[in-house]
Amino acid sequence: MYLDMKTERYLEVKVKTKSQKDWVEYKDGIYIIHTRQPARNNKANFAVINLLSDYLDIPKFNISIKNGLRSKRKTICIMNPEKD
């Protein structure tokens, strides 16, 4: 018997583009993501997913941007955040 155990977790994120280096910080309940990528052609959005994947140690395919594709403030959806 197969049980679909989809669980979601939402994160509030603030993105700062054109930084000198890529890094993530957690401050006051919000993840602040600094990326060298510009906010053009979805480059910053892809960088957000890559940096969060490395920072939280979860696969990239479990991360999606729910709201704020064209904004500095984003809501990120993480599917199945629990590890087995």
C-alpha positions in Angstrom: 0.0 0.0 0.0 1.4 3.4 -1.0 0.7 6.4 1.2 1.4 9.8 -0.2 2.9 11.8 2.7 3.3 15.2 1.1 4.2 17.7 3.7 5.0 21.3 3.0 6.8 24.0 4.9 6.8 27.7 3.9 9.7 30.1 4.5 9.8 33.8 4.2 12.8 35.0 2.2 14.3 38.4 1.4 16.7 38.5 -1.6 19.6 40.9 -2.0 21.0 40.8 -5.5 24.4 41.9 -6.9 26.2 41.1 -3.6 29.9 40.6 -3.5 29.5 36.9 -2.6 26.7 34.3 -2.3 25.6 33.5 1.3 22.5 33.0 3.4 21.7 34.3 6.8 18.7 33.8 9.2 17.6 36.8 11.1 14.3 37.5 12.9 12.5 34.6 11.3 13.4 35.5 7.7 16.1 34.0 5.5 18.1 36.7 3.9 19.8 35.5 0.7 22.7 37.4 -0.8 23.5 36.5 -4.4 25.9 37.8 -7.0 23.3 37.2 -9.7 21.2 40.1 -11.1 17.4 40.1 -10.9 17.1 39.5 -14.7 16.1 36.4 -16.6 15.3 34.5 -13.4 19.0 34.3 -12.5 18.4 35.5 -9.0 15.5 33.1 -8.5 17.6 30.1 -9.6 20.4 31.3 -7.3 17.9 31.5 -4.4 16.9 27.8 -5.0 20.5 26.7 -5.2 21.7 28.6 -2.1 18.7 27.4 0.0 19.3 23.9 -1.2 22.9 24.0 0.0 22.1 25.9 3.2 19.3 23.6 4.3 20.9 20.4 2.8 17.8 19.4 0.8 17.5 18.6 -2.9 16.7 21.4 -5.3 13.6 19.7 -6.7 12.0 20.0 -3.2 12.2 23.8 -3.3 9.9 26.1 -5.3 9.0 29.7 -5.2 5.3 30.0 -4.2 4.9 33.8 -4.2 7.2 36.7 -5.2 8.8 35.6 -8.5 9.4 39.3 -9.4 9.9 40.6 -5.9 12.7 40.8 -3.4 10.4 39.2 -0.7 9.5 35.7 -1.6 7.5 32.8 -0.1 9.4 29.5 -0.6 7.6 26.1 -0.4 9.7 23.1 0.7 8.1 19.8 0.0 8.9 16.8 2.4 11.2 18.7 4.7 11.7 15.8 7.0 14.6 13.5 6.3 14.3 9.7 6.6 
